[in-house]
């Protein structure tokens, strides 16, 4: 998937207002939302369905209740708000990046999130059929560790392919 069209500041502001209520953004405030929204097609294209990715960062100092509230907000408000402010939205993928402790894990599991374990941590996933929204809670360390593994595997395969081509090239030059 290629999500190269980023939501305008207007759409982000409208969604934040839908979720957290009308307020002026104070860039020195600790309440500024760390929210990122991208589409796979230009958000202004009217005649095509667009998939959407929403990423929200919940700070390390955020309490258990605020993290659990984020799951509820995602299910109740994010997808509905995106569909209200952007045209022809198809699937929605929501990632909430935060520290996952045992209490949050249990709260999310009780809300029908399913746990997936990677080498670097836990992810908790849910699908909201009503809004066609895939929701995932995960830690930044999980993303970084898994990405590092994928890149190392890619470079290993690339090195093996280049080595094989070099061998074939050497064999072809010695037989000529």
Contact map, one row per residue, 1 for C-alpha under 8 A:
11100000000000000000000000000000000000010000000000000000000000000000000000000000000000000000000000000000000000000000000000000000000000000000000000000000000000000000000000000000
11110000000000000000000000000000000000010000000000000000000000000000000000000000000000000000000000000000000000000000000000000000000000000000000000000000000000000000000000000000
11111100000000000000000000000000000001111000000000011000000000000000000000000000000000000000000000000000000000000000000000000000000000000000000000000000000000000000000000000000
01111100000000000000000000000000000001111000000000000000000000000000000000000000000000000000000000000000000000000000000000000000000000000000000000000000000000000000000000000000
00111110000000000000000000000000000001111110000000000000000000000000000000000000000000000000000000000000000000000000000000000000000000000000000000000000000000000000000000000000
00111111000000000000000000000000000011100010000000000000000000000000000000000000000000000000000000000000000000000000000000000000000000000000000000000000000000000000000000000000
00001111111100000000000000000000000111100010000000000000000000000000000000000000000000000000000000000000000000000000000000000000000000000000000000000000000000000000000000000000
00000111111100000000000000000000000000000000000000000000000000000000000000000000000000000000000000000000000000000000000000000000000000000000000000000000000000000000000000000000
00000011111110000000000000000000000000000000000000000000000000000000000000000000000000000000000000000000000000000000000000000000000000000000000000000000000000000000000000000000
00000011111111000000000000000000000000000000000000000000000000000000000000000000000000000000000000000000000000000000000000000000000000000000000000000000000000000000000000000000
00000011111111100000000000000000000000000000000000000000000000000000000000000000000011000000000000000000000000000000000000000000000000000000000000000000000000000000000000000000
00000011111111110000000000000000001110000000000000000000000000000000000000000000000000000000000000000000000000000000000000000000000000000000000000000000000000000000000000000000
00000000111111111000000000000000000000000000000000000000000000000000000000000000000000000000000000000000000000000000000000000000000000000000000000000000000000000000000000000000
00000000011111111100000000000000000000000000000000000000000000000000000000000000000010000000000000000000000000000000000000000000000000000000000000000000000000000000000000000000
00000000001111111110000000000000000000000000000000000000000000000000000000000100110010000000000000000000000000000000000000000000000000000000000000000000000000000000000000000000
00000000000111111111100000000000100000000000000000000000000000000000000000000000000000000000000000000000000000000000000000000000000000000000000000000000000000000000000000000000
00000000000011111111111000000000000000000000000000000000000000000000000000000000000000000000000000000000000000000000000000000000000000000000000000000000000000000000000000000000
00000000000001111111110000000000000000000000000000000000000000000000000000001000100000000000000000000000000000000000000000000000000000000000000000000000000000000000000000000000
00000000000000111111100000000000000000000000000000000000000000000000000010001100100000000000000000000000000000000000000000000000000000000000000000000000000000000000000000000000
00000000000000011111110000000000000000000000000000000000000000000000000000000000000000000000000000000000000000000000000000000000000000000000000000000000000000000000000000000000
00000000000000011111111000000000000000000000000000000000000000000000000000000000000000000000000000000000000000000000000000000000000000000000000000000000000000000000000000000000
00000000000000001101111100000000000000000000000000000000000000000000000000000000000000000000000000000000000000000000000000000000000000000000000000000000000000000000000000000000
00000000000000001000111110000000000000000000000000000000000000000000000000000000000000000000000000000000000000000000000000000000000000000000000000000000000000000000000000000000
00000000000000000000011111000000000000000000000000000000000000000000000000000000000000000000000000000000000000000000000000000000000000000000000000000000000000000000000000000000
00000000000000000000001111101001000000000000000000000000000000000000000000000000000000000000000000000000000000000000000000000000000000000000000000000000000000000000000000000000
00000000000000000000000111111001000000000000000000000000000000000000000000000000000000000000000000000000000000000000000000000000000000000000000000000000000000000000000000000000
00000000000000000000000011111001000000000000000000000000000000000000000000000000000000000000000000000000000000000000000000000000000000000000000000000000000000000000000000000000
00000000000000000000000001111101000000000000000000000000000000000000000000000000000000000000000000000000000000000000000000000000000000000000000000000000000000000000000000000000
00000000000000000000000011111111000000000000000000000000000000000000000000000000000000000000000000000000000000000000000000000000000000000000000000000000000000000000000000000000
00000000000000000000000000011111000000000000000000000000000000000000000000000000000000000000000000000000000000000000000000000000000000000000000000000000000000000000000000000000
00000000000000000000000000001111100000000000000000000000000000000000000000000000000000000000000000000000000000000000000000000000000000000000000000000000000000000000000000000000
00000000000000000000000011111111110000000000000000000000000000000000000000000000000000000000000000000000000000000000000000000000000000000000000000000000000000000000000000000000
00000000000000010000000000000011111000000000000000000001100000000000000000000000000000000000000000000000000000000000000000000000000000000000000000000000000000000000000000000000
00000000000000000000000000000001111100000000000000000001110000000000000000000000000000000000000000000000000000000000000000000000000000000000000000000000000000000000000000000000
00000000000100000000000000000000111110000000000000000111100000000000000000000000000000000000000000000000000000000000000000000000000000000000000000000000000000000000000000000000
00000010000100000000000000000000011111000000000000001111000000000000000000000000000000000000000000000000000000000000000000000000000000000000000000000000000000000000000000000000
00000110000100000000000000000000001111100000000000011110000000000000000000000000000000000000000000000000000000000000000000000000000000000000000000000000000000000000000000000000
00111110000000000000000000000000000111110000000000011100000000000000000000000000000000000000000000000000000000000000000000000000000000000000000000000000000000000000000000000000
00111110000000000000000000000000000011111110000001111000000000000000000000000000000000000000000000000000000000000000000000000000000000000000000000000000000000000000000000000000
11111000000000000000000000000000000001111100000001110000000000000000000000000000000000000000000000000000000000000000000000000000000000000000000000000000000000000000000000000000
00111000000000000000000000000000000000111110100001100000000000000000000000000000000000000000000000000000000000000000000000000000000000000000000000000000000000000000000000000000
00001000000000000000000000000000000000111111100000000000000000000000000000000000000000000000000000000000000000000000000000000000000000000000000000000000000000000000000000000000
00001110000000000000000000000000000000101111100001000000000000000000000000000000000001100000000000000000000000000000000000000000000000000000000000000000000000000000000000000000
00000000000000000000000000000000000000000111110000000000000000000000000000000000000001100000000000000000000000000000000000000000000000000000000000000000000000000000000000000000
00000000000000000000000000000000000000001111111100000000000000000000000000000000000000100000000000000000000000000000000000000000000000000000000000000000000000000000000000000000
00000000000000000000000000000000000000000001111100000000000000000000000000000000000000110000000000000000000000000000000000000000000000000000000000000000000000000000000000000000
00000000000000000000000000000000000000000000111110000000000000000000000000000000000000010000000000000000000000000000000000000000000000000000000000000000000000000000000000000000
00000000000000000000000000000000000000000000111111000000000000000000000000000000000000010000000000000000000000000000000000000000000000000000000000000000000000000000000000000000
00000000000000000000000000000000000000000000001111100000000000000000000000000000000000011100000000000000000000000000000000000000000000000000000000000000000000000000000000000000
00000000000000000000000000000000000000111010000111110000000000000000000000000000000000011110000000000000000000000000000000000000000000000000000000000000000000000000000000000000
00000000000000000000000000000000000000111000000011111000000000000000000000000000000000001111100000000000000000000000000000000000000000000000000000000000000000000000000000000000
00100000000000000000000000000000000011110000000001111100000000000000000000000000000000001111100000000000000000000000000000000000000000000000000000000000000000000000000000000000
00100000000000000000000000000000000111100000000000111110000000000000000000000000000000000001111000000000000000000000000000000000000000000000000000000000000000000000000000000000
00000000000000000000000000000000001111000000000000011111000000000000000000000000000000000001111000000000000000000000000000000000000000000000000000000000000000000000000000000000
00000000000000000000000000000000001110000000000000001111100000000000000000000000000000000000011110000000000000000000000000000000000000000000000000000000000000000000000000000000
00000000000000000000000000000000111100000000000000000111110000000000000000000000000000000000011110000000000000000000000000000000000000000000000000000000000000000000000000000000
00000000000000000000000000000000111000000000000000000011111000000000000000000000000000000000000111000000000000000000000000000000000000000000000000000000000000000000000000000000
00000000000000000000000000000000010000000000000000000001111101000010000000000000000000000000000111000000000000000000000000000000000000000000000000000000000000000000000000000000
00000000000000000000000000000000000000000000000000000000111111000000000000000000000000000000000001100000000000000000000000000000000000000000000000000000000000000000000000000000
00000000000000000000000000000000000000000000000000000000011111000000000000000000000000000000000001100000000000000000000000000000000000000000000000000000000000000000000000000000
00000000000000000000000000000000000000000000000000000000001111100000000000000000000000000000000000000000000000000000000000000000000000000000000000000000000000000000000000000000
00000000000000000000000000000000000000000000000000000000011111110110000000000000000000000000000000000000000000000000000000000000000000000000000000000000000000000000000000000000
00000000000000000000000000000000000000000000000000000000000011111110000000000000000000000000000000000000000000000000000000000000000000000000000000000000000000000000000000000000
00000000000000000000000000000000000000000000000000000000000001111111000000000000000000000000000000000011000000000000000000000000000000000000000000000000000000000000000000000000
00000000000000000000000000000000000000000000000000000000000000111111100000000000000000000000000000000000000000000000000000000000000000000000000000000000000000000000000000000000
00000000000000000000000000000000000000000000000000000000000001111111110000000000000000000000000000000000000000000000000000000000000000000000000000000000000000000000000000000000
00000000000000000000000000000000000000000000000000000000010001111111111000000000000000000000000001000001000000000000000000000000000000000000000000000000000000000000000000000000
00000000000000000000000000000000000000000000000000000000000000011111111100000000000000000000000000000001001100000000000000000000000000000000000000000000000000000000000000000000
00000000000000000000000000000000000000000000000000000000000000001111111110000000000000000000000000000000000000000000000000000000000000000000000000000000000000000000000000000000
00000000000000000000000000000000000000000000000000000000000000000111111111000000000000000000000100000000000000000000000000000000000000000000000000000000000000000000000000000000
00000000000000000000000000000000000000000000000000000000000000000011111111100000000000000000000000000000000100000000000000000000000000000000000000000000000000000000000000000000
00000000000000000000000000000000000000000000000000000000000000000001111111110000000000000000000000000000000000000000000000000000000000000000000000000000000000000000000000000000
00000000000000000010000000000000000000000000000000000000000000000000111111111100000000000000000000000000000000000000000000000000000000000000000000000000000000000000000000000000
00000000000000000000000000000000000000000000000000000000000000000000011111111110000000000000010000000000000000000000000000000000000000100000000000000000000000000000000000000000
00000000000000000000000000000000000000000000000000000000000000000000001111111110000000000000000000000000000000000000000000000001001010000000000000000000000000000000000000000000
00000000000000000000000000000000000000000000000000000000000000000000000111111111000000000000000000000000000000000000000000000000000000000000000000000000000000000000000000000000
00000000000000000110000000000000000000000000000000000000000000000000000011111111100000000000000000000000000000000000000000000000000000000000000000000000000000000000000000000000
00000000000000100010000000000000000000000000000000000000000000000000000011111111110000000000000000000000000000000000000000000000000000000000000000000000000000000000000000000000
00000000000000000000000000000000000000000000000000000000000000000000000001111111111000000001000000000000000000000000000000000000001110000000000000000000000000000000000000000000
00000000000000000000000000000000000000000000000000000000000000000000000000011111111100000000000000000000000000000000000000000000001000000000000000000000000000000000000000000000
00000000000000100110000000000000000000000000000000000000000000000000000000001111111110000000000000000000000000000000000000000000000000000000000000000000000000000000000000000000
00000000000000100000000000000000000000000000000000000000000000000000000000000111111111001000000000000000000000000000000000000000000000000000000000000000000000000000000000000000
00000000000000000000000000000000000000000000000000000000000000000000000000000011111111111000000000000000000000000000000000000000000000000000000000000000000000000000000000000000
00000000000000000000000000000000000000000000000000000000000000000000000000000001111111100000000000000000000000000000000000000000000000000000000000000000000000000000000000000000
00000000001001100000000000000000000000000000000000000000000000000000000000000000111111100000000000000000000000000000000000000000000000000000000000000000000000000000000000000000
00000000001000000000000000000000000000000011000000000000000000000000000000000000011111111000000000000000000000000000000000000000000000000000000000000000000000000000000000000000
00000000000000000000000000000000000000000011110000000000000000000000000000000000001111111000000000000000000000000000000000000000000000000000000000000000000000000000000000000000
00000000000000000000000000000000000000000000011111000000000000000000000000000000001001111100000000000000000000000000000000000000000000000000000000000000000000000000000000000000
00000000000000000000000000000000000000000000000011110000000000000000000000000000011001111111000000000000000000000000000000000000000000000000000000000000000000000000000000000000
00000000000000000000000000000000000000000000000011110000000000000000000000000000000000011111000000000000000000000000000000000000000100000000000000000000000000000000000000000000
00000000000000000000000000000000000000000000000001110000000000000000000000000000000000001111100000000000000000000000000000000000000111000000000000000000000000000000000000000000
00000000000000000000000000000000000000000000000000111100000000000000000000000010000000001111110000000000000000000000000000000000001111000000000000000000000000000000000000000000
00000000000000000000000000000000000000000000000000111100000000000000000000000000000000000011111000000000000000000000000000000000000011110000000000000000000000000000000000000000
00000000000000000000000000000000000000000000000000001111000000000000000001000000000000000001111100000000000000000000000000000000000011110000000000000000000000000000000000000000
00000000000000000000000000000000000000000000000000001111000000000000000000000000000000000000111110000000000000000000000000000000000000111100000000000000000000000000000000000000
00000000000000000000000000000000000000000000000000000011110000000000010000000000000000000000011111000000000000000000000000000000000000111100000000000000000000000000000000000000
00000000000000000000000000000000000000000000000000000011110000000000000000000000000000000000001111100000000000000000000000000000000000001111000000000000000000000000000000000000
00000000000000000000000000000000000000000000000000000000111100000010000000000000000000000000000111110000000000000000000000000000000000001111000000000000000000000000000000000000
00000000000000000000000000000000000000000000000000000000001100000000000000000000000000000000000011111000000000000000000000000000000000000111000000000000000000000000000000000000
00000000000000000000000000000000000000000000000000000000000000000000000000000000000000000000000001111101100000000000000001000000000000001110000000000000000000000000000000000000
00000000000000000000000000000000000000000000000000000000000000000000000000000000000000000000000000111111100000000000000000000000000000000000000000000000000000000000000000000000
00000000000000000000000000000000000000000000000000000000000000000000000000000000000000000000000000011111110000000000000000000000000000000000000000000000000000000000000000000000
00000000000000000000000000000000000000000000000000000000000000010000000000000000000000000000000000001111111000000000000000000000000000000000000000000000000000000000000000000000
00000000000000000000000000000000000000000000000000000000000000010011000000000000000000000000000000011111111100000000000000000000000000000000000000000000000000000000000000000000
00000000000000000000000000000000000000000000000000000000000000000000000000000000000000000000000000011111111110000000000000010000000000000000000000000000000000000000000000000000
00000000000000000000000000000000000000000000000000000000000000000000000000000000000000000000000000000111111111000000000000000000000000000000000000000000000000000000000000000000
00000000000000000000000000000000000000000000000000000000000000000001000000000000000000000000000000000011111111100000000000000000000000000000000000000000000000000000000000000000
00000000000000000000000000000000000000000000000000000000000000000001001000000000000000000000000000000001111111111000000000010000000000000000000000000000000000000000000000000000
00000000000000000000000000000000000000000000000000000000000000000000000000000000000000000000000000000000111111111110000000010000000000000000000000000000000000000000000000000000
00000000000000000000000000000000000000000000000000000000000000000000000000000000000000000000000000000000011111111000000000000000000000000000000000000000000000000000000000000000
00000000000000000000000000000000000000000000000000000000000000000000000000000000000000000000000000000000001111111000000000000000000000000000000000000000000000000000000000000000
00000000000000000000000000000000000000000000000000000000000000000000000000000000000000000000000000000000000111111100000000000100000000000000000000000000000000000000000000000000
00000000000000000000000000000000000000000000000000000000000000000000000000000000000000000000000000000000000111111110000000011100000000000000000000000000000000000000000000000000
00000000000000000000000000000000000000000000000000000000000000000000000000000000000000000000000000000000000010011111000000011100000000000000000000000000000000000000000000000000
00000000000000000000000000000000000000000000000000000000000000000000000000000000000000000000000000000000000010001111100001111000000000000000000000000000000000000000000000000000
00000000000000000000000000000000000000000000000000000000000000000000000000000000000000000000000000000000000000000111110001111000000000000000000000000000000000000000000000000000
00000000000000000000000000000000000000000000000000000000000000000000000000000000000000000000000000000000000000000011111111100000000000000000000000000000000000000000000000000000
00000000000000000000000000000000000000000000000000000000000000000000000000000000000000000000000000000000000000000001111111100000000000000000010001000000000000000000000000000000
00000000000000000000000000000000000000000000000000000000000000000000000000000000000000000000000000000000000000000000111110000000000000000000010011000000000000000000000000000000
00000000000000000000000000000000000000000000000000000000000000000000000000000000000000000000000000000000000000000000111111000000000000000000110011000000000000000000000000000000
00000000000000000000000000000000000000000000000000000000000000000000000000000000000000000000000000000000000000000000111111100000000000000110110000000000000000000000000000000000
00000000000000000000000000000000000000000000000000000000000000000000000000000000000000000000000000010000000000000011110111110000000000000110010000000000000000000000000000000000
00000000000000000000000000000000000000000000000000000000000000000000000000000000000000000000000000000000000000000011110011111000000000011110000000000000000000000000000000000000
00000000000000000000000000000000000000000000000000000000000000000000000000000000000000000000000000000000100110001111000001111100000000011100000000000000000000000000000000000000
00000000000000000000000000000000000000000000000000000000000000000000000000000000000000000000000000000000000000001111000000111110000001111000000000000000000000000000000000000000
00000000000000000000000000000000000000000000000000000000000000000000000000000000000000000000000000000000000000011100000000011111000001110000000000000000000000000000000000000000
00000000000000000000000000000000000000000000000000000000000000000000000000000000000000000000000000000000000000000000000000001111100111100000000000000000000000000000000000000000
00000000000000000000000000000000000000000000000000000000000000000000000000100000000000000000000000000000000000000000000000000111111111100000000000000000000000000000000000000000
00000000000000000000000000000000000000000000000000000000000000000000000000000000000000000000000000000000000000000000000000000011111110000000000000000000000000000000000000000000
00000000000000000000000000000000000000000000000000000000000000000000000000000000000000000000000000000000000000000000000000000001111110000000000000000000000000000000000000000000
00000000000000000000000000000000000000000000000000000000000000000000000000100011000000000001000000000000000000000000000000000001111110000000000000000000000000000000000000000000
00000000000000000000000000000000000000000000000000000000000000000000000000000010000000000111000000000000000000000000000000000011111111000000000000000000000000000000000000000000
00000000000000000000000000000000000000000000000000000000000000000000000000100010000000000011110000000000000000000000000000000011111111100000000000000000000000000000000000000000
00000000000000000000000000000000000000000000000000000000000000000000000000000000000000000011110000000000000000000000000000001111000111110000000000000000000000000000000000000000
00000000000000000000000000000000000000000000000000000000000000000000000001000000000000000000111100000000000000000000000000001111000011111000000000000000000000000000000000000000
00000000000000000000000000000000000000000000000000000000000000000000000000000000000000000000111100000000000000000000000000111100000001111100000000000000000000000000000000000000
00000000000000000000000000000000000000000000000000000000000000000000000000000000000000000000001111010000000000000000000000111000000000111110000000000000000000000000000000000000
00000000000000000000000000000000000000000000000000000000000000000000000000000000000000000000001111110000000000000000000011110000000000011111011000000000000000000000000000000000
00000000000000000000000000000000000000000000000000000000000000000000000000000000000000000000000011110000000000000000000011100000000000001111111000000000000000000000000000000000
00000000000000000000000000000000000000000000000000000000000000000000000000000000000000000000000011100000000000000000000000000000000000000111111100000000000000000000000000000000
00000000000000000000000000000000000000000000000000000000000000000000000000000000000000000000000000000000000000000000000110000000000000000011111110000000000000000000000000000000
00000000000000000000000000000000000000000000000000000000000000000000000000000000000000000000000000000000000000000000011111000000000000000111111111000000000000000000000000000000
00000000000000000000000000000000000000000000000000000000000000000000000000000000000000000000000000000000000000000000000000000000000000000111111111100000000000000000000000000000
00000000000000000000000000000000000000000000000000000000000000000000000000000000000000000000000000000000000000000000000000000000000000000001111111110000000000000000000000000000
00000000000000000000000000000000000000000000000000000000000000000000000000000000000000000000000000000000000000000000001100000000000000000000111111111000000000000000000000000000
00000000000000000000000000000000000000000000000000000000000000000000000000000000000000000000000000000000000000000000011100000000000000000000011111111100000000000000000000000000
00000000000000000000000000000000000000000000000000000000000000000000000000000000000000000000000000000000000000000000000000000000000000000000001111111110000000000000000000000000
00000000000000000000000000000000000000000000000000000000000000000000000000000000000000000000000000000000000000000000000000000000000000000000000111111111000000000000000000000000
00000000000000000000000000000000000000000000000000000000000000000000000000000000000000000000000000000000000000000000000000000000000000000000000011111111100000000000000000000000
00000000000000000000000000000000000000000000000000000000000000000000000000000000000000000000000000000000000000000000000000000000000000000000000001111111110000000000000000000000
00000000000000000000000000000000000000000000000000000000000000000000000000000000000000000000000000000000000000000000000000000000000000000000000000111111111000000000000000000000
00000000000000000000000000000000000000000000000000000000000000000000000000000000000000000000000000000000000000000000000000000000000000000000000000011111111100000000000000000000
00000000000000000000000000000000000000000000000000000000000000000000000000000000000000000000000000000000000000000000000000000000000000000000000000001111111110000000000000000000
00000000000000000000000000000000000000000000000000000000000000000000000000000000000000000000000000000000000000000000000000000000000000000000000000000111111111000000000000000000
00000000000000000000000000000000000000000000000000000000000000000000000000000000000000000000000000000000000000000000000000000000000000000000000000000011111111100000000000000000
00000000000000000000000000000000000000000000000000000000000000000000000000000000000000000000000000000000000000000000000000000000000000000000000000000001111111110000000000000000
00000000000000000000000000000000000000000000000000000000000000000000000000000000000000000000000000000000000000000000000000000000000000000000000000000000111111111000000000000000
00000000000000000000000000000000000000000000000000000000000000000000000000000000000000000000000000000000000000000000000000000000000000000000000000000000011111111100000000000000
00000000000000000000000000000000000000000000000000000000000000000000000000000000000000000000000000000000000000000000000000000000000000000000000000000000001111111110000000000000
00000000000000000000000000000000000000000000000000000000000000000000000000000000000000000000000000000000000000000000000000000000000000000000000000000000000111111111000000000000
00000000000000000000000000000000000000000000000000000000000000000000000000000000000000000000000000000000000000000000000000000000000000000000000000000000000011111111100000000000
00000000000000000000000000000000000000000000000000000000000000000000000000000000000000000000000000000000000000000000000000000000000000000000000000000000000001111111110000000000
00000000000000000000000000000000000000000000000000000000000000000000000000000000000000000000000000000000000000000000000000000000000000000000000000000000000000111111111000000000
00000000000000000000000000000000000000000000000000000000000000000000000000000000000000000000000000000000000000000000000000000000000000000000000000000000000000011111111100000000
00000000000000000000000000000000000000000000000000000000000000000000000000000000000000000000000000000000000000000000000000000000000000000000000000000000000000001111111110000000
00000000000000000000000000000000000000000000000000000000000000000000000000000000000000000000000000000000000000000000000000000000000000000000000000000000000000000111111111000000
00000000000000000000000000000000000000000000000000000000000000000000000000000000000000000000000000000000000000000000000000000000000000000000000000000000000000000011111111100000
00000000000000000000000000000000000000000000000000000000000000000000000000000000000000000000000000000000000000000000000000000000000000000000000000000000000000000001111111110000
00000000000000000000000000000000000000000000000000000000000000000000000000000000000000000000000000000000000000000000000000000000000000000000000000000000000000000000111111111000
00000000000000000000000000000000000000000000000000000000000000000000000000000000000000000000000000000000000000000000000000000000000000000000000000000000000000000000011111111100
00000000000000000000000000000000000000000000000000000000000000000000000000000000000000000000000000000000000000000000000000000000000000000000000000000000000000000000001111111110
00000000000000000000000000000000000000000000000000000000000000000000000000000000000000000000000000000000000000000000000000000000000000000000000000000000000000000000000111111111
00000000000000000000000000000000000000000000000000000000000000000000000000000000000000000000000000000000000000000000000000000000000000000000000000000000000000000000000011111111
00000000000000000000000000000000000000000000000000000000000000000000000000000000000000000000000000000000000000000000000000000000000000000000000000000000000000000000000001111111
00000000000000000000000000000000000000000000000000000000000000000000000000000000000000000000000000000000000000000000000000000000000000000000000000000000000000000000000000111111
00000000000000000000000000000000000000000000000000000000000000000000000000000000000000000000000000000000000000000000000000000000000000000000000000000000000000000000000000011111
